[in-house]
Amino acid sequence: MDDDLAALKEFLANAILAEDFEMAATLRDRIAALEAQRPLPPSKLRRQEPGKMGLGTSDQKFRPPEGWKPPRRPDMMTSNTKPRRGGR
C-alpha cells in the first residue's frame, strides 16, 4: 500500500509539472482515499468535557506546577480592615 501511495504521489507531481490539473485532482482524490484507509496512530487527546475546562488551557483539571506551595492565608483580624469612625 505504501508503494502505491508513493507511486501516486510521484504521478501527482508529474501531472502538476505538466499542468494537467484534471489528472492531478483525480490523483489527489485517490491519495486521500488511500490515506483514509490507513490506521491512525493512537492519540493522547481526549474528548473535552463541558464545564471542566480551564480558561486558556487544554487540560481538563487544574494541576499546580511541581513544587508550588499555596501562599499563607492572611490574618483576618488585622488585614483588610478599616478603622471605624464614630457610631451611628
N, C-alpha and C positions, 0 to 999 in steps of 0.2 A: 504494500500500500504506500509506503514511503517513497518507493521508486516511482510509482505512478504519479505521486504528488510532485516529486522533483521534476519529472519529465513535463508535467502540465505547467509548472512554473516557468520552465525553460521555453516551452512553446508560447506561453503568455508574453514573456519578454521579447521573443522574436516577433510576435504579432504586433506588439506595441511599436517596436522599431520599424516595422514595415507599414505602420499606420493603418493596420487592418483592425479597426476598433470593434467591428461586429464580432469577429473571431475572438478578440481579446475579452469582450464581455461574456461570450459563451464559455471561454476557458476560466474566467474569473468565477462564474457561477458553478462550474464543475469543481474547482478547487475549494470553494466554500462548502459545497455538499460533501466532499471527501473529508474536510477538516471537521465538519459537524458530526461525522460518524466516529471520529477518533475519541477514545475515552479521555475525559478531563482529569488532570491530576487532583488529588484531594486538596480541598481548600480549608484554610484556617478561619475563614469568615463564617459568621453565624447570622441567622436572621435576627434583625433588630426587634426588640420588644418595646412596644409603645409605653411611655411613662418611665422607662428605666435608663434612658439615655441622658448623659450629662451634656451641658452646653459646650460645643466646640470639641467634642471628643467622639470617638467611635467605641469607647469602652462601655460595657453595659453597666458597670457599677464603679463608683469611685474607689480608687486604690491609692492611698498616700504613697509618696516615694519612699524608697528604702532609707531607714534611719531618721525619718521625720518624727518629731515628738510634738504633741499639741502644746500650745502656749499655756502659761499659767492662767488660771481664771482670776479676774480682778476681785479685790475685796469689795463686796457690795456695801459695806458700811462706810467706806471712805471714797471710793471712786465714783465719778459721775453724779455727784450730788451738789446741789446748790444750797447755800445758806438761806434760811427763811428770814424774811424781813417783815416783822410785825405780824400780828394775827388779825383776823377779821372779826 
